[in-house]
Amino acid sequence: MPIYEYECQDCGKTFEYLVLGDPDPECQACQSKKVCRLMSVCGFYSKGTGGETIKSSASASACGGCSASSCAGCGD
């Protein structure tokens, strides 16, 4: 079940919403149905060569400020 990030078009608040079959959430601050889904930054965990956990996200990489529509634009 995905968690999406939304922004309310009426009050400007952003919030996360766990989609459980209802893809049209309402704003948690003002209960407006005028919300749009935002592009969220993804993160991941992986194991390093020594078994240590490495946490990373797209915002921590060179791609964090990228405005290209795909990675083919810069080669990352």
Secondary structure by P-SEA (a helix, b strand, c coil): cbbbbbbbccccccccccccccccccccccccccccccbbbbbbcccccccbbbbbcccccccccccccccccccc
